Amino acid sequence: PGPACIRGFSMAFVTKKDSGYKTVVKGFLTGGTQAALTYPTEYVKTQLQLQSKANPEYAGIIDCAKKTMQQHGVKGLYRGAGVRIVGAGFQQMFRWGAYTNLTQVFRDEKTGKLSQTNNIICGLGAGICEAVCAVTPVETVKTRVTDDLRRGTGNYKGSADAIVKILKSEGPLGLYRGAFPTILKQGTNQAVRMPLQVQIFSMISFGDDSKKQSPIYNGAAGFLAGCGSVLLTQPQDCVKSRMQSEAAKELYSGTVDCAMKILRNEGPAAFFAGAIPRMVQVGMANGISFALFPVISQLLNKVM
């Protein structure tokens, strides 16, 4: 399965041969598996972001999960999960497909190395690609469905029903509400996570090349990189969730208006609502992704 990994700043498990359609398949399988394992934390994070700060329904992460299960059972924590799982597959398909193919463009032709600056550019490109092609419509549907459940309005029977109704009432652009903060968030996410994962991996592996395919070391580095990226992207994520809520059309005229109203009415701390569950969710999701991708790569390389 490919040559020994090139020294440089690219992913430890991404080699010169990792481009084209194979990374697309690997990314889809990685994303779907990761989303199925971590969706409950994503659900809780969204509920905490959408609730009123003046009269909150939930005291915190555990209270939100407990009340959801009391009212709707365990399946309540998976409301809207279908579109998220499939969407995460497409999300990581576009992420890894864009990243690995971009690295082929930016690698030094003579050494095969990828500079730290170029790694950041590749990560930024991957984040923008996944935001436009997958994340924005998937997050819109997920947020609308979970907000509908929280409000008890019963507008949607599930993810598929929500997609049909949004398209009928608002057209295709209805699925792209909050696109700007989503692109900003995802671009920043991957521009930070990709090079940060490489740096953390180098530190915890002490430069041992034999660990480059290790799911444990790659997963641990991915988890820490994911947690670190939350600190830079939580405000964008909060604005995105508000913009994609059911009441957004009546409350906000646009992204900037939404951010200004949150700041004016709720204060700076409101931008970090749900930061802890998001850090857990993003850390887990990122760690699982970085652990799964090299494993899935090795398995598919045997049959593709």
C-alpha positions as a printed Julia matrix, in Angstrom:
304×3 Matrix{Float64}:
   0.0    0.0    0.0
   2.2    2.82  -1.21
   5.74   3.86  -0.45
   7.13   4.8    2.9
   5.6    8.08   4.04
   7.43  11.21   3.01
   9.04  13.3    5.69
   7.47  16.73   5.85
   4.34  18.35   7.13
   1.62  16.27   5.47
  -0.42  13.68   7.38
   1.75  10.87   8.65
  -0.4    8.36   6.77
  -0.95  10.39   3.55
   1.53   9.44   0.85
   2.14  10.49  -2.74
  -0.17   7.71  -3.95
  -3.06   8.91  -1.78
  -5.03  10.87  -4.34
  -7.89  10.38  -6.78
 -11.01   8.3   -6.27
  -9.56   6.08  -3.5
  -9.45   8.92  -1.0
 -13.05   9.77  -1.85
 -14.2    6.25  -0.87
 -11.97   6.24   2.23
 -13.32   9.62   3.31
 -16.96   8.58   2.92
 -16.52   5.4    5.0
 -14.54   7.29   7.65
 -17.12  10.05   7.98
 -20.17   7.81   8.2
 -18.62   5.61  10.88
 -17.41   8.56  12.92
 -20.8   10.34  12.81
 -22.72   7.27  13.96
 -20.48   7.0   17.03
 -20.55  10.67  18.05
 -24.0   11.98  17.06
 -25.5   12.2   20.6
 -22.84  14.76  21.62
 -23.59  16.75  18.45
 -27.31  16.7   19.32
 -26.7   17.93  22.89
 -24.35  20.68  21.67
 -26.96  22.0   19.26
 -29.72  21.95  21.9
 -27.58  23.97  24.32
 -26.79  26.54  21.61
 -30.43  26.96  20.59
 -31.99  27.31  24.03
 -32.88  30.72  25.45
 -30.13  32.16  27.63
 -32.66  34.18  29.66
 -34.77  31.1   30.45
 -32.65  28.0   29.69
 -34.33  24.62  29.46
 -31.2   22.66  30.35
 -28.68  23.12  33.16
 -25.88  21.53  31.15
 -24.72  18.56  29.09
 -25.94  15.78  31.42
 -29.26  17.53  32.12
 -29.93  17.96  28.4
 -29.18  14.29  27.64
 -31.24  13.13  30.63
 -34.32  15.22  29.77
 -34.15  14.23  26.11
 -34.11  10.53  27.01
 -36.94  10.98  29.55
 -39.15  12.69  26.97
 -38.19  10.85  23.78
 -36.14   7.81  24.8
 -32.59   7.05  23.64
 -33.71   7.52  20.03
 -34.3   11.19  20.87
 -30.53  11.67  21.0
 -30.4   10.42  17.41
 -33.11  12.75  16.05
 -31.83  14.02  12.71
 -28.97  11.48  12.76
 -29.79   9.92   9.4
 -28.91  12.95   7.35
 -25.93  13.65   9.61
 -24.42  10.17   9.16
 -24.82  10.2    5.39
 -23.82  13.86   5.31
 -20.7   13.2    7.38
 -19.73  10.56   4.86
 -19.99  13.1    2.06
 -18.35  15.75   4.26
 -15.23  13.7    4.84
 -15.33  12.45   1.28
 -14.94  16.06   0.13
 -12.5   16.88   2.97
 -10.05  14.04   2.4
 -10.57  14.07  -1.35
  -9.76  17.79  -1.51
  -6.92  17.62   1.0
  -5.06  14.67  -0.47
  -5.44  15.92  -4.03
  -4.36  19.45  -3.07
  -1.24  18.07  -1.38
  -0.19  16.61  -4.71
  -0.31  20.12  -6.18
   1.58  21.8   -3.34
   4.25  19.17  -2.61
   7.8   20.07  -3.51
   8.48  18.25  -6.81
  12.03  17.29  -5.85
  11.64  16.28  -2.2
   7.96  15.32  -2.09
   7.63  17.36   1.11
   4.77  19.68   2.04
   5.71  22.89   3.85
   3.75  23.99   6.9
   2.34  26.99   5.02
   1.21  24.79   2.13
  -0.29  22.3    4.58
  -2.38  25.12   6.05
  -3.47  26.12   2.52
  -4.45  22.52   1.73
  -6.4   22.3    4.99
  -8.15  25.61   4.23
  -9.09  24.39   0.76
 -10.4   21.11   2.16
 -12.51  22.97   4.74
 -14.05  25.31   2.16
 -14.77  22.38  -0.17
 -16.57  20.36   2.51
 -18.5   23.43   3.71
 -19.91  24.25   0.27
 -20.51  20.7   -0.93
 -21.78  18.99   2.22
 -21.62  20.69   5.63
 -23.95  23.67   5.08
 -27.01  21.77   3.78
 -26.5   18.89   6.24
 -26.09  21.24   9.23
 -29.15  23.24   8.17
 -31.36  20.13   8.1
 -29.92  18.79  11.35
 -30.41  22.1   13.15
 -33.95  22.61  11.85
 -34.99  19.09  12.87
 -33.47  19.3   16.37
 -34.89  22.81  16.89
 -38.31  21.54  15.8
 -38.06  18.76  18.41
 -36.96  21.21  21.11
 -39.86  23.57  20.36
 -42.36  20.73  20.05
 -43.78  22.32  16.88
 -43.97  19.03  14.97
 -43.13  20.57  11.6
 -40.93  17.69  10.49
 -41.25  13.93  10.76
 -37.53  13.48  10.22
 -34.58  14.54   8.1
 -36.01  13.48   4.73
 -39.32  15.23   5.45
 -37.42  18.38   6.48
 -35.43  18.42   3.22
 -38.59  18.12   1.12
 -40.44  20.84   3.06
 -37.49  23.26   3.09
 -37.03  22.85  -0.67
 -40.77  23.38  -1.27
 -41.11  26.46   0.93
 -37.7   28.12   0.56
 -36.09  26.58  -2.51
 -32.49  25.24  -2.7
 -31.12  28.36  -0.99
 -33.09  27.38   2.12
 -30.54  24.61   2.64
 -27.72  27.18   2.51
 -28.84  29.46   5.31
 -25.81  30.32   7.41
 -23.43  29.38   4.58
 -20.93  32.18   5.26
 -20.23  31.35   8.95
 -20.14  27.65   8.0
 -17.51  28.24   5.29
 -15.57  30.46   7.7
 -15.77  27.83  10.43
 -14.86  24.82   8.28
 -12.05  26.64   6.5
 -10.55  27.68   9.84
 -11.17  24.21  11.27
  -9.14  22.34   8.69
  -6.5   25.06   8.29
  -5.83  24.59  12.03
  -6.47  20.85  12.47
  -4.4   19.45   9.62
  -1.06  21.08  10.55
  -1.82  20.88  14.29
  -2.42  17.12  14.06
   0.95  16.75  12.33
   2.75  18.75  15.03
   1.06  16.9   17.91
   1.69  13.53  16.23
   5.39  14.36  15.92
   5.54  15.27  19.62
   3.78  12.19  20.99
   5.47   9.73  18.62
   8.93  11.23  19.22
   9.58  11.03  15.48
   9.17   7.24  15.36
   8.32   6.41  11.74
   6.94   3.0   12.72
   3.95   4.73  14.36
   2.84   6.62  11.23
   0.09   4.09  10.47
  -0.91   3.68  14.13
  -4.62   4.44  14.7
  -3.9    5.09  18.4
  -1.24   7.74  17.85
  -3.05   9.33  14.9
  -6.33   9.26  16.82
  -4.8   10.84  19.94
  -3.19  13.59  17.87
  -6.47  14.13  16.02
  -8.43  14.38  19.28
  -6.12  17.08  20.67
  -6.07  18.95  17.36
  -9.88  18.89  17.28
 -10.14  20.27  20.81
  -7.66  23.03  19.97
  -9.58  24.09  16.86
 -12.8   24.58  18.86
 -11.29  27.54  20.69
 -10.89  29.35  17.36
 -14.16  28.36  15.73
 -16.79  28.26  18.5
 -18.14  31.8   17.83
 -18.66  30.98  14.14
 -20.36  27.7   15.09
 -22.72  29.5   17.48
 -23.73  32.07  14.83
 -24.16  29.24  12.29
 -26.53  27.34  14.6
 -28.61  30.46  15.29
 -28.8   31.28  11.56
 -30.0   27.77  10.78
 -32.68  27.63  13.49
 -36.42  27.65  12.74
 -36.86  31.25  13.98
 -33.84  32.7   12.14
 -35.88  34.25   9.31
 -37.86  36.37  11.78
 -34.98  37.2   14.11
 -32.0   37.99  11.87
 -31.47  39.78   8.57
 -28.13  38.08   8.01
 -24.94  36.69   9.54
 -23.55  40.03  10.77
 -26.93  41.04  12.2
 -27.13  37.71  14.04
 -23.65  38.13  15.54
 -24.33  41.74  16.6
 -27.64  40.84  18.26
 -26.05  37.97  20.18
 -23.26  40.29  21.35
 -25.63  43.13  22.28
 -28.36  41.07  23.94
 -26.42  38.2   25.52
 -22.81  39.32  25.79
 -19.55  37.78  24.48
 -19.94  34.63  26.59
 -22.98  33.62  24.51
 -20.68  32.93  21.55
 -19.16  30.11  23.56
 -22.44  28.45  24.54
 -22.09  24.7   24.12
 -18.28  25.0   23.89
 -17.57  22.1   26.25
 -19.89  19.54  24.56
 -18.64  20.77  21.18
 -15.03  20.3   22.32
 -15.89  16.75  23.41
 -17.81  16.1   20.18
 -15.22  17.64  17.85
 -12.32  16.03  19.71
 -13.98  12.61  19.54
 -15.04  13.04  15.92
 -11.63  14.27  14.83
  -9.8   11.61  16.84
 -11.98   8.83  15.43
 -11.55  10.21  11.9
  -7.76  10.31  12.14
  -7.75   6.84  13.7
 -10.12   5.33  11.12
  -8.72   6.86   7.95
  -5.36   5.03   7.95
  -7.07   1.75   8.97
  -9.67   2.05   6.21
  -6.89   3.07   3.81
  -4.9   -0.09   4.56
  -7.99  -2.29   4.13
  -9.08  -0.68   0.86
  -5.56  -0.67  -0.53
  -5.73  -4.48  -0.41
  -8.84  -4.62  -2.58
  -8.64  -1.46  -4.74
